[in-house]
């Protein structure tokens, strides 16, 4: 009887609690725990399923840098098991969390060690695709993140492409995009559609051919050409015809209806901007040029990390006045290299990865997490090589229409959520 009374009291508390209290409770929970709350009682189910509340929770979620790497799962000399992983790093607790993983079986044929002695045998490794010398890395079944937006990830695995929500494990398959340069994922605000932007590179044999840009609506099977459109307000073509680095290396940031790319050498170190409504490109000026520059959202505005390889100083800039392109220096961060022996000899690069000034330093075999005062908070070891850290995830429990459409008969379920 007492247990039933306590359960009723708990349900009443959740039902009658002020919204700020409920937000604080749910905001501090891992997303998977918040999903499980839907099975506790009707009050929790209603709260954790309400779109307006979930939208607020998504805005309150801090961005978590994504670590993409592979590791040997089973050091067997005949059968090599390798994990391909994507982990989200909680900067508050310094605890990485696996959001996607796939273990690949690579079968190897034994042959004599050509170097003799007691060395290990050599292997003829079975890769996906044709086994050409210059294509071995390409055909490894990497999990690659190409974009992160609204809690969604654009991921490729072997030659399969998906837009998925790691929090809810929902997914939508895309047509193969391997031979195209995918440069972004964005929301078309007026329609609510999610669209992938890619381009075809210039043909080396035809110097007059122009780079052509395409828009693929998630759920469609073919992209739509938009040509190479430049805004009438642009004073010059800063390099649109040359194309862009892929989004897996240089991810753009969407603010309202505009998609922004970090300064690239191809674009004369300008910020390329796509008006997603009018589908035309323009350019903006960055605060600095000729450095490693990364963009992220900061208080509803555009933030930029500016750093240089093996340099102890890095800056965090904020685009305070968007129309007049006025940048403000928010933080200048000095890393105390004297107190970090790992940085004395290795080739390393630091980047600001959060509006609060958190810094991740990428070294050949580890990642360091520092605060904006340069204090070392945590080390993460990667014996087989440091991960790629290009994107950040803000988890979301919102339901998206792209996942409600029926799957095609040839749609292949992604294997990287199994067992998580």
VENWOHU-V699984 format. One record per residue. N is the residue number from 1. SS is DSSP state (~ for helix, > for strand, _ for the rest). PHI is phi in whole degrees, -180 to 180 (* if undefined). Layout:
n	ss	phi
N	SS	PHI
N	SS	PHI
//
This chain:
n	ss	phi
1	_	*
2	~	-65
3	~	-62
4	~	-65
5	~	-63
6	~	-64
7	~	-67
8	~	-65
9	~	-64
10	~	-64
11	~	-64
12	~	-65
13	~	-63
14	~	-65
15	~	-69
16	~	-100
17	_	-66
18	_	-60
19	~	-56
20	~	-59
21	~	-68
22	~	-62
23	~	-61
24	~	-65
25	~	-66
26	~	-70
27	~	-62
28	_	-85
29	_	-91
30	_	-61
31	~	-59
32	~	-63
33	~	-69
34	~	-64
35	~	-66
36	~	-65
37	~	-61
38	~	-65
39	~	-94
40	_	-76
41	_	-162
42	~	-63
43	~	-61
44	~	-67
45	~	-62
46	~	-65
47	~	-67
48	_	-81
49	_	-118
50	_	-77
51	~	-57
52	~	-64
53	~	-67
54	~	-65
55	~	-66
56	~	-65
57	~	-61
58	~	-63
59	~	-66
60	~	-80
61	_	-66
62	_	-74
63	_	-68
64	>	-118
65	>	-58
66	>	-101
67	>	-105
68	>	-112
69	>	-159
70	>	-128
71	>	-152
72	>	-74
73	>	-94
74	>	-149
75	>	-77
76	_	-87
77	_	-83
78	_	-109
79	>	-123
80	>	-101
81	>	-100
82	>	-128
83	>	-91
84	>	-112
85	>	-126
86	>	-127
87	>	-121
88	>	-99
89	>	-99
90	>	-77
91	_	-72
92	_	-82
93	_	-104
94	_	58
95	>	-114
96	>	-76
97	>	-132
98	>	-72
99	>	-111
100	>	-156
101	>	-157
102	>	-142
103	>	-101
104	>	-104
105	>	-91
106	>	-111
107	>	-85
108	>	-123
109	>	-94
110	>	-73
111	>	-145
112	_	-67
113	_	-69
114	_	-67
115	_	-92
116	_	69
117	_	68
118	_	-98
119	_	-70
120	_	-71
121	_	-70
122	>	-93
123	>	-130
124	>	-96
125	>	-88
126	_	-88
127	_	-100
128	_	-75
129	_	91
130	_	-72
131	_	-93
132	_	-95
133	~	-57
134	~	-89
135	~	-121
136	_	-62
137	_	-66
138	_	-63
139	_	-91
140	_	-68
141	_	-79
142	_	-69
143	>	-91
144	>	-125
145	>	-92
146	>	-107
147	>	-164
148	>	-139
149	>	-157
150	_	55
151	_	82
152	>	-103
153	>	-122
154	>	-99
155	>	-125
156	>	-117
157	>	-142
158	_	53
159	_	-113
160	>	-106
161	>	-123
162	>	-142
163	>	-107
164	>	-142
165	>	-112
166	_	-62
167	_	-70
168	_	-102
169	_	64
170	>	-87
171	>	-153
172	>	-138
173	>	-82
174	>	-116
175	_	-66
176	_	-62
177	_	-124
178	_	-61
179	_	-99
180	_	-128
181	>	-91
182	>	-79
183	>	-118
184	>	175
185	>	-127
186	>	-146
187	>	-97
188	>	-81
189	_	-60
190	_	-69
191	_	-102
192	_	79
193	>	-76
194	>	-102
195	>	-132
196	>	-103
197	>	-108
198	>	-145
199	>	-140
200	>	-97
201	_	-72
202	_	-67
203	_	-82
204	_	-62
205	_	-85
206	_	-128
207	_	-67
208	_	-85
209	_	-68
210	_	-102
211	_	-63
212	>	-116
213	>	-101
214	>	-132
215	>	-119
216	>	-114
217	>	-75
218	_	-60
219	_	110
220	_	-95
221	_	-108
222	_	-136
223	_	-82
224	>	-112
225	>	-73
226	>	-117
227	>	73
228	_	-136
229	_	-82
230	>	-112
231	_	-62
232	_	-60
233	_	-79
234	_	-70
235	_	-81
236	_	-162
237	_	-84
238	_	-85
239	_	141
240	_	-61
241	_	-70
242	_	-80
243	_	101
244	_	-128
245	_	-65
246	_	-63
247	_	-67
248	_	-66
249	_	-107
250	_	-135
251	_	-73
252	_	-83
253	>	-128
254	>	-98
255	>	-124
256	_	55
257	_	-97
258	>	-114
259	>	-110
260	>	-119
261	_	-106
262	_	-59
263	_	-56
264	_	-128
265	~	-60
266	~	-59
267	~	-103
268	_	63
269	_	59
270	_	-95
271	>	-90
272	>	-81
273	>	-128
274	>	-109
275	>	-79
276	_	-70
277	_	-82
278	_	-82
279	_	57
280	>	-134
281	>	-105
282	>	-148
283	>	-133
284	>	-126
285	_	-95
286	_	-84
287	_	-70
288	_	-140
289	_	-136
290	_	60
291	_	-155
292	>	-85
293	>	-123
294	>	-130
295	>	-104
296	>	-158
297	>	-78
298	>	-143
299	_	57
300	_	77
301	>	-125
302	>	-91
303	>	-110
304	>	-141
305	>	-94
306	>	-124
307	>	-149
308	_	-136
309	_	-61
310	_	63
311	_	-111
312	_	-82
313	>	-103
314	>	-141
315	>	-120
316	>	-117
317	>	-110
318	>	-129
319	>	-80
320	>	-70
321	>	-120
322	_	-66
323	_	-64
324	_	-94
325	_	55
326	>	-104
327	>	-99
328	>	-124
329	>	-78
330	>	-91
331	>	-140
332	>	-116
333	>	-108
334	>	-112
335	_	-90
336	_	-78
337	~	-59
338	~	-60
339	~	-95
340	_	-124
341	~	-59
342	~	-63
343	~	-97
344	_	-71
345	_	-122
346	_	-77
347	_	-82
348	_	-142
349	>	-145
350	>	-105
351	>	-144
352	>	-78
353	_	-124
354	_	-152
355	_	-62
356	_	-80
357	_	96
358	_	-62
359	>	-121
360	>	-113
361	>	-108
362	>	-97
363	_	-113
364	_	-58
365	_	-133
366	>	-160
367	>	-126
368	>	-106
369	>	-109
370	>	-124
371	_	-89
372	_	-70
373	_	-92
374	_	86
375	_	-75
376	>	-76
377	>	-101
378	>	-163
379	>	-116
380	>	-126
381	>	-92
382	_	-136
383	_	-58
384	_	-97
385	_	120
386	_	-64
387	_	-76
388	>	-84
389	_	-126
390	_	-120
391	_	-123
392	>	-134
393	>	-117
394	_	-111
395	_	-64
396	_	-147
397	_	-105
398	_	-64
399	_	-88
400	_	-112
401	~	-63
402	~	-64
403	~	-92
404	_	-90
405	_	-70
406	_	-60
407	_	-76
408	_	-70
409	_	-62
410	_	-95
411	_	-71
412	_	-102
413	_	-63
414	_	-66
415	~	-88
416	~	-87
417	~	-102
418	_	-68
419	_	82
420	_	-90
//
